[in-house]
C-alpha cells in the first residue's frame, strides 16, 4: 500500500493509496520522524505540544495510540488550560482517559510550575477583553465550551489560571464555590471569566447573563471583583455587557 505521510502537527493522519483517512500511529512513522528520535536529533524545541505530551504519556492504550491520545487531549482541553488542571479524576472523566495517564499529565504540569514558577515581574498583565482574547488563544478552536477563570492581583497580573468547567455554561452547574475557591486560596483580588462559543455566536446567552449576575454578587460578598466575563470565538470576542452586571 502506498502511503503519503503527514507529520504529527498536521492532524495525525496519513492517506492510503485510495485517499482514505487513517489515524497515524508511532509505528507508521519513519524512524527519523518519531518523537523520541526527533527530540534527540533536533532538540526539544522542534517538537509540537502534542508530541511532547506523547513522550510524557509514553504509550497509549489498546484502544488508542499515544499520538492520537495526546492530540485529542490538546485539541479538546487547550494548551493553556491543561497545564493548570490539578484534578486527575476530573481529567480522566472529561476526556475518557485512564486515571494513570491523567496522573502523569497532572504531575508533569505541577513539576513545571514548581521548577519554573514565574516571578512577579514576568507575570502577564490582563485587563481588557482584547488582552483576554490574546491570552486565551488556545481556546478559540475548542470543540466544547470551556469556562476558565483568570485570577489577578491588585496590579492586574495573572497569578493563577484554571479551567472551571467543560460544557455549556449554566447556573445550575456552575457554583460560585468552584469559581471563587482558587481566588481565596491564592489571595486574588480580581477575577476575569472567559468562555468560548464553538458555534461562533458572540452574543451572550441568557444563561451567560444569569451566571455572570450571580457571580458578580457572590464576588461582592467575598471581596473579589469579577471585572469581566469575556466570550471568545475563533475570530472574535465580546463581553457580557456591563449593564447586565
C-alpha positions in Angstrom: 0.0 0.0 0.0 1.4 3.4 -1.0 1.2 5.9 1.9 1.5 9.6 2.0 2.8 10.8 5.4 1.7 13.9 7.2 3.6 15.0 10.4 2.0 14.8 13.8 1.4 18.6 13.7 -0.9 18.1 10.7 -3.9 16.2 12.2 -2.1 13.0 12.9 -3.2 11.2 9.8 -1.9 9.5 6.7 -3.7 8.8 3.4 -3.5 5.5 1.8 -3.5 4.9 -2.0 -7.2 5.4 -2.2 -7.2 8.6 -0.2 -8.7 7.1 2.9 -8.0 8.6 6.2 -6.0 6.5 8.6 -5.0 7.5 12.1 -1.3 8.0 12.3 0.5 5.7 14.8 4.0 5.9 16.0 4.8 2.6 14.3 3.7 4.1 11.0 6.3 6.9 11.2 9.7 6.7 9.6 12.3 6.3 12.3 13.5 9.9 11.9 10.0 11.3 12.4 9.3 9.6 15.7 9.1 12.0 18.7 12.0 10.4 20.6 14.3 10.4 17.6 13.3 13.9 16.7 14.0 15.1 20.3 17.5 13.6 20.2 18.3 14.8 16.8 16.7 18.3 16.7 16.1 19.2 20.3 13.1 19.8 22.4 12.0 23.0 20.6 11.4 21.0 17.3 8.6 19.0 18.9 4.9 20.1 18.9 3.0 20.2 22.1 1.2 17.0 21.2 4.5 15.3 20.5 5.9 16.4 23.9 2.8 15.2 25.6 3.1 11.8 23.8 6.6 11.5 25.3 5.2 12.2 28.8 2.5 9.5 28.3 5.0 7.1 26.8 2.4 4.6 25.5 -1.2 4.6 24.6 -3.9 2.0 25.3 -5.3 -0.9 23.4 -8.0 1.4 22.1 -5.9 4.5 21.2 -2.3 5.1 20.1 -0.3 7.5 22.2 -0.1 10.1 19.4 -3.8 10.0 18.9 -4.4 10.3 22.6 -2.1 13.3 23.1 -3.5 15.1 20.1 -7.1 14.6 21.3 -6.2 15.8 24.8 -4.6 19.0 23.5 -7.4 19.6 20.9 -10.2 19.2 23.5 -8.5 20.8 26.5 -6.5 23.6 25.1 -2.7 24.1 25.5 -3.1 26.7 28.2 -5.8 25.1 30.2 -4.3 21.6 30.5 -1.2 22.8 32.4 -3.4 24.3 35.2 -5.6 21.2 35.7 -4.8 19.6 39.1 -7.6 17.1 39.4 -6.7 13.8 37.6 -10.1 12.3 38.3 -11.8 15.3 36.6 -9.5 15.0 33.6 -10.0 11.2 33.3 -13.8 11.6 33.4 -14.0 14.6 31.0 -11.7 13.0 28.3 -12.2 9.3 28.8 -8.6 8.7 29.9 -7.1 6.0 32.2 -6.5 7.6 35.6 -2.8 6.7 35.3 -2.5 8.8 32.2 -4.3 11.7 33.8 -2.0 11.5 36.8 1.1 11.6 34.6 -0.2 14.8 33.0 -1.1 16.5 36.3 2.2 15.5 37.9 4.2 16.8 34.9 2.3 20.2 35.0 2.9 20.5 38.7 6.6 19.9 38.3 6.7 22.6 35.6 5.0 25.1 38.0 7.4 24.3 40.8 10.6 24.2 38.9 9.9 27.2 36.6 7.5 29.3 38.6 7.4 32.8 37.1 8.4 35.7 39.3 6.0 38.7 39.6 7.9 40.8 37.1 7.3 38.3 34.3 3.6 37.6 35.0 1.3 38.7 32.2 -1.0 41.6 32.7 -4.6 41.1 31.6 -7.1 44.0 31.9 -9.1 44.3 28.7 -11.2 41.9 26.7 -8.7 42.1 23.8 -5.9 41.1 26.2 -8.0 38.2 27.4 -8.7 37.2 23.8 -4.9 37.1 23.1 -4.1 35.4 26.3 -6.5 32.5 25.8 -5.8 32.0 22.1 -5.7 28.2 22.7 -9.5 28.3 23.5 -10.6 29.7 20.1 -10.8 26.3 18.3 -12.0 24.1 21.1 -15.0 21.9 20.2 -16.7 22.1 23.6 -17.5 25.1 25.8 -14.8 25.7 28.5 -15.3 28.2 31.3 -12.0 29.5 32.5 -11.0 31.7 35.4 -8.1 34.2 35.2 -7.2 35.2 38.7 -5.4 38.6 39.2 -3.6 40.5 41.9 -4.0 44.2 42.6 -1.8 45.1 39.6 -3.9 43.0 37.2 -1.1 40.4 36.9 -2.2 36.8 36.4 -1.4 34.8 39.5 -3.5 31.8 38.5 -5.4 30.4 35.5 -7.8 27.5 35.8 -10.5 25.7 33.7 -13.5 25.7 35.9 -15.9 23.6 33.9 -16.3 22.0 30.5 -19.7 22.1 28.9 -22.5 24.6 28.5 -22.3 27.5 30.9 -25.3 27.0 33.2 -26.1 28.5 36.6 -27.4 25.1 37.7 -24.0 23.6 37.1 -21.6 26.4 37.8 -21.4 27.1 41.6 -19.8 30.2 43.0 -17.8 28.0 45.3 -15.9 26.5 42.3 -15.2 29.9 40.8 -14.0 31.7 43.9 -12.2 28.9 45.7 -9.0 29.4 43.7 -9.2 33.2 44.3 -9.4 32.7 48.0 -6.6 30.1 48.1 -4.2 32.5 46.2 -5.4 35.8 47.7 -6.5 37.1 44.3 -8.3 40.4 44.4 -9.9 40.2 41.0 -11.2 37.7 38.5 -11.9 37.5 34.8 -14.1 34.8 33.5 -13.8 33.7 29.9 -15.6 31.0 27.9 -15.7 30.0 24.3 -18.6 29.6 21.9 -17.8 26.9 19.4 -20.8 27.9 17.4 -19.2 31.3 16.6 -22.1 33.2 18.1 -20.6 36.2 20.0 -23.7 37.4 21.8 -24.2 36.2 25.4 -27.0 33.7 26.0 -29.5 34.1 28.8 -27.5 31.5 30.8 -24.3 33.5 30.3 -26.0 36.6 31.7 -27.6 34.8 34.6 -24.3 33.2 35.6 -22.5 36.5 35.4 -25.0 38.3 37.6 -24.9 35.5 40.2 -21.1 35.5 40.3 -20.8 39.3 40.5 -23.0 39.3 43.6 -21.0 36.4 45.1 -17.8 38.3 44.4 -19.0 41.3 46.3 -19.6 39.3 49.4 -16.2 37.6 49.2 -14.3 40.8 48.3 -13.2 39.5 44.8 -14.2 41.7 41.9 -15.4 39.9 38.8 -14.2 42.6 36.4 -15.2 41.0 33.1 -16.8 37.9 31.6 -15.4 37.5 28.1 -16.8 35.3 25.3 -14.4 34.2 22.6 -14.9 32.5 19.2 -12.5 31.5 16.6 -12.1 35.1 15.2 -13.8 37.5 17.6 -14.6 38.3 21.2 -17.0 40.2 23.4 -18.0 40.8 27.0 -21.3 40.3 28.8 -22.5 43.9 28.8 -21.8 45.9 31.9 -25.4 46.8 32.5 -26.2 43.1 32.9 -23.6 43.0 35.7 
